[in-house]
């Protein structure tokens, strides 16, 4: 590596009570310059919650400490969450013995910067080097799509592009080039024909859409590439399911120039993984507006009966949600805001701000989830629920078992969306309601380490939840 890789021993990380900058940790002899013979390293990055300090109240780091203690105990594996398990089924649980097989060092973003108060640069640590060092890339990120970040150092963008290319299976194109002749692209990446799929199940058109390369995509279309071809395999690294079309990928990664070109070239809107849902997941309001103007039905649902509105709510994509509401026109009356509120609580979008917005749109704070057992979705829920009763414990089987009759508050506690749970309590969510199996929200809380303000609410003291709900919209977030 061109620069030292400074880490902190796991034992020291677990004893920390505040986040200190690189210079202070080095002066205390806490930093360790990592090398392969020392053991394993895990990289952790988090979103900043203050303008001058990454974690001024030590709240996020405390969560990290608890997670590390849990992982390093007797936990056998880290399973995928419910949505990933259903959406990208080839995603495997990650065995935790890999972390316990050797001494563990934490490579934390706040200890990487050596010059206090000066701008950081993306170092020159390469992915192959990390792999050879036994490093695990465990990156905690804000729910934002690829390519949305800002770079204070322009050259860093090209460095990051090169790294991303190393991570994407089958893609070996030269970074920094805005256009490549079709023949050159096919040759560099081992393709023989424009509609050939590689070992990852992706075709050249999919890579062009992923990269946002309009020149390459135009060339492929002129060579009669199938504009509607779907990927043959899911891709866990990118969170993309099998069957994703080039338009799906362009919208999911906010490559809207490519998406506009594909819509203009008459790409159809009949993929299983709906295009508006891809834009909703990545908080892409421009993409949603584009589809709406092209006549797309914004109320279409997926196999799991998730509408684009449900997906936007489930991923905390508030801008996309607002665009869906604004673009719906007469279809707005057919949009189920209560279902969207449940998705927000059950998946990854349970912020207080979004809960409050959905309630403004007349979502029912106590609406119980109703399963239509006559649909494929209902059959999947029934089968997964039965597997849970027979002892197959995954995130999805547990979710399916408890789903019928579940309220948004139960779902928020079960999925760990505690800020959203506080907003629901503050808005009048009932604590005595039960799902089909007789569970109240308190039953779900017993299986988790819920914060004090929720435990107090279960005892009738609502002030803590009201305070959290009131403060949440002013929460400061800074993407790092």
N, C-alpha and C positions, 0 to 999 in steps of 0.2 A: 504494500500500500504506500501511497505517496505521503500520507499523514498518519500519525499515531492514532490508534483506535482506543480512546479512553473509555473505560467502563467502571462500574462500581460492583463490588461483591454483593451477592444476594443478601447475605446476612446484614451488611451495612444498609442496604436499601430498606430492609424491613425495620430497621431501628431509627430511620430518619423521622424527624418531626417538622421539618421545613425543607423547602427546595432552595439550595444554595447554588450560585453560579460556579462555573468551571474553576476559576481562580481560587475561590474559597475552599472548594473540595480538594484541590491540588495542594494547597497550603497545609491542609489537615492530613495529608497523606492518605486520603480516602480513595482517590482515583487509581485505577490499575490500567497500565498500558497492556491491552489484551494481545495474546499470542496463542497460537493453536494448542500449544502444550499445556495451557492452563485449564482448559475445559470447554464449556459451551458458553455462547453469548446470545442474548436475546435483545432485539432492538425494540424500543418502545417510543412511540411518538404520540403526543396528545394535543388537542386544540387548546389554545390559550384562553384563559378566562379573565384576563386583565390586560390593560394596555401596557403596563410597565413590568409585569411579573406574570409568569405562566400560570401560577396557581397560588395566589396570595393567601388564601385561607387553608391551603393544603387539603382541599376537599377531593380533588381528582386523584392526587397521589395516594391518599388514604384508601381510595377504592382500589387502586393498583396494588397496594400492599395486601389488602384482604384477598384480592384475586390470586396473587402469587402464593400466599399462604395456603389457599384452597387447592391450587394446582399442585403444589409441592407436598401435599399431604397424601392421602390414599386415593385421590381421584385417579381413575384409570385412563380416562380420555376426555377430550373437550369436544362435545358434539356440535354439529352445525345447528343454527337456530331453525325455527319452524319454517320460515319462508325459504331459506336456503335449501333445507331438506326437501321441500316440495318442488321448488323452482329449478334447482340444479341437483338432481338426485345422485349424481356420481360423486358429489362432495362427501368425503370420508371424515369420520371422527379422527381427531389428532391425538395419538397416544402420548400421554404425559411422561412415560418412562424416559423419553428422549431428553427431557429437561433434567431428570433426576439421575441420569447415567453418569454425570460428571459434574464437578463444581460449576455453578452458574454465575455468570457475570451479566449485569444489566447495562445495555448501551442505550442510555436515555438522552433524548434530544437536547435537554437543557445543559448537559455536561459536555456536549460536543464543541460548543463555541468557545474559543480560547480567548478572544479579545472582548472583555466585558464592555458592553455598550456599543460595540461596532457591529456592522451588518455581517450576517453569516454567509458563508458560501457553501454550496454543495461540494463536499470534499471529493476526493478522487478514489473512493472505495468502490470497487466494481463488484457486481453480483457474483461472478465466478470466484473472486477472491473471498467473498463472504462465505460461499458454499464450502470452500476448501478450509475455512477456519471453523467450521461447525457452527455457524451462526444461524439463528432462527429469526426470520423476519416477521415479527408480530406487530403490525402497525395499527394503532388505534386512530381512526380518522373521523372527521366530521362527515355527515351525510351529504357530500357534494360530489358532483360528477367529475370525471377525469378531464383535465385541461382547463378547469375553471380557476385555478390558482393564479396569483400574481407573482412575478419574479422581479426582485429589486436588482438582481444582477442578470443582465440579459443572457450572458453565456450559459447560465445555469439551465435554461430551458433545453438547450441542445444536449447538455450532459444528461438531463433527466430523460429526454426522449431516447437517448442511446440505451439507458438502463432499462426503460420500459420495453424496448424492442427485444432485449435479452430475455425478458420475462415471458413474452408472448410466444407460445409454441408455434413453430413453423414460420415465424416472420423474421427475415434477416435483411430487410431492405436497409439502404443507407440512410441514416437520419439526416435531417437538414435539407433534404431535397423536396421541393414542392411538386415536382412532376417526374415521372419515370416512364419511358416508353414501355408499352405492354410487353414487348418481347424481352426487354432487359429485366423487367420485374419477374416474368415467368422463369427466366433462366436463373436469376439469383436465388429464387425460392424453390427451385426444383419442380415447377409445374411444367407440364407438357401442353396442356390446352387450357383455354380460358374458363371452362366449366369443370375442371378437374378439382377434386377435393384432396386435401393433404391428410396426413395422419391424424391431425386434430379434428378432421371433419369440416374444415373451412375451405372455401373457394376464394380465388383472387378477389372477387367483388366484395367479399366480406372484409378482407384486410384493407381494401381501399376505403370502405366505409368507416372502419374502425380508425384508420389513420386520418380520415378527412381529406383524402387526396382526390380532388375533383378531376384533375387532368387524367390520372390513371383510371378513374372510374369511367370517365367519358370514353377513353380508349377501349376499355373492356366492353362497354355497351356497343360501341361501334363494331367490335369483333363478335357481336351477337352473344355475349354472356347473358345467362338467364337472370333477369332483373329480380325475379321473385324467388330464387333458390334459397332454401333455408340451410342452416348449418346442420350437419349430420350428427354431431355430438354436442353435448353441453360442455361448457368451459368454466370450471370452478374458479380459475384464477381471475376471470373477468366477471363472474357472476351471471353468465349468459346461458340460457337454456338451449337445448337442441331445437332446431326449427327456426332460429332467429334469422330473419332476412337482412339484407343490406340496409333497408330502411329502418328496421328495428335498431340495428347497431348504430346507425348515424344519429338517430334520435336519442338513444340511450347515452351516447358519449357527446351529445350536444354539437355534433358536426352538422349544423343546420344548412350550410351551403350544399353539402352532399345530399342531405335529406330533401332540400328544395329541388335539386336536380333530379332525384329519383321520383319525386312526386310528379314533376313535369314530364318525366319519361313514362308516366302511367304505371308506376309500380302499384300493384293492387294492395288492398287493405284486408286481406283474408287470412293472414297468418294466425296461428293458434295464439301466439304471444302478441297481443294486440299492440299496434304502433303507438296509440295514445298512452297506453300503460307504460311503454318504454320511456316516453317523454315525461310522464308523470313521475316515474321512479327517480329520474335524474334531475327533477325540478327544472324542466325545460319548457317554460311558458311559450317561447317563440315557436317551438316545435308543435305544441298543441294548437296554437293559433293557425299555423300553417295547415295542419290537418283539417281543422274546422273549416277553413276557407276552401279547402278542396272537397268538402262534402262528407267528411268522415263522421260517423255516428259516435259521438262521445259517450253514449250510454252502453256501448257494446261491452260484454263481459267475457272473461277468460274461462278456461275449463273449470277453475275453482270459483267461478261466479264473482270474481273481483272486477269491478268496473274501474276505469281510469281514475275516477274520484276516490275510490277505495284505496287504490295504489298510492295516489298523491298523499292522502291522509296517512296511510300506513308507513310512508317513508319521510314524513315531516316536510314534504315539498309544498310549502305554503304558497309560494308564488305560482306554481303549477296549479294548485287547487283553486286559487283566485281566478286564473285564466280559464279553467274548466267551467267555473260558475259564470264568468262573464261571457264565454263563447257558447254556452249551452242554448241560449234563446229559449224557445218553448219547451225544449227537452229538460230544462231545469226542474220542471214539475215532476219529472220521472226519476230524478236523482234522489237516492235514499241517503239523507244526511245522517240518520241514526246508524245506518250500516257503516258509513264512512267514519263516524265517531268510534265505533267498535274496532274498525281496522286500525285507526290511529292508536288506540289503547293496546291492541293485541300484537302489533308488529313493532315498528321502530319510530313511530311519529308522535309519541305521547307527550308532547310539550304542552305547557299550560297555555301558551299563546294559541296553539292550534285547537286545543280543546275548547277554549273560549270562543274562537271563531266559528267552529262547527255548531256550538250551542246558539250563537247569534243567528246561524242559518236554520235554526229550529230543529236541531237534532234532539232526540229524547235522551236525557242523561241516564235514564234507568231502563232503556229498551233492552230486553233480553234477546239474545241471538236465537233465531229460529232456523232450523235445518230443514230443507226440503228433501225428504228421504227418497223421493221418486227421481231425483236427478243423479248424474254421475258424481257430482260433488257430494251429495248425500250418501251415496254408496261408499265413496272413499272415506268419509268421516266414520261411517258405521264399521268398516273393516279395520281402520286404524284404531278406533275405540275398542274394538274387540281384542286386537293385538295387545293393547295396553292392559286390559283385564287379564289376559293370559300371561302377562309378565314381560312383554317386549317393551322396554322403557326407552323411548327416544323423545325428543322434544315434540315431534309431530304426533306420536301416539298419545302422549299426555294431553296435548292441546286438543286433539279430536275427542278424547274421552270426556273432557270437561266442557267442550264447546256448547252443547245444547243447553239453552237457558242461561248462558253466561251473560253477565252485564258488562258494560265497559269498565266499571271499577274493578270487577274481578279480573278481567283481562289485563288491565293495567298493572295490577299487583303481580299477577302470574308472569308477565313478561318483563317485570322490572322497570316499568315506566312510572316511576314514583312521583315525578313532578306533575305529570298528567293526572295521576291518581289524586294528588292533592287538589288540583283544579276541579276534578269531578266531585270530590267531597265538598269543596267550597261552594259548588253549584247546586248542591242538594242531593247528590247521589245517595241512595238508601243503602244502609249497611246490613239490613236484615234480610234482603232478598236472597233466594237460593237458586242454584242451577238444578238441572234434572237429577243430579246425584245428591242433592241436599246440601251442597257446600255453600257457605256464605263467603264473603270476602275475607273474613277472619281465618277461615280454613286455609285459604291460599297463602295468607301472610305467615302462618305457622311454619311453612316449608321454606321460608326465605328470610333473609336478614333485611327487614324493611326499616326505614328510618323512623326516628322517634315521633315525628309529627304525624305519621300514619298510625302508629301504635296508640298514640294519644287519642286520635280520632275514633278508633275502635272502642275506646273507653268513654266516648261522648264529649271529648275535649277537642273542638274543631278549630281552635284559634291558630294552631301551628299550620294546618293545611290552608287556612285562609291567608295566613301571612306568606307562605310559599307561593300560593296562586297569585297574590297581589304583586309580589316582587319579580316573578319570573319574566314578564314581558320586558323588563328593563335590564335583563341579564346581559352582561357584556361578553361577546364572543369575538375572538380574533383567530383567524385561520393561520396556522404556522406552517 
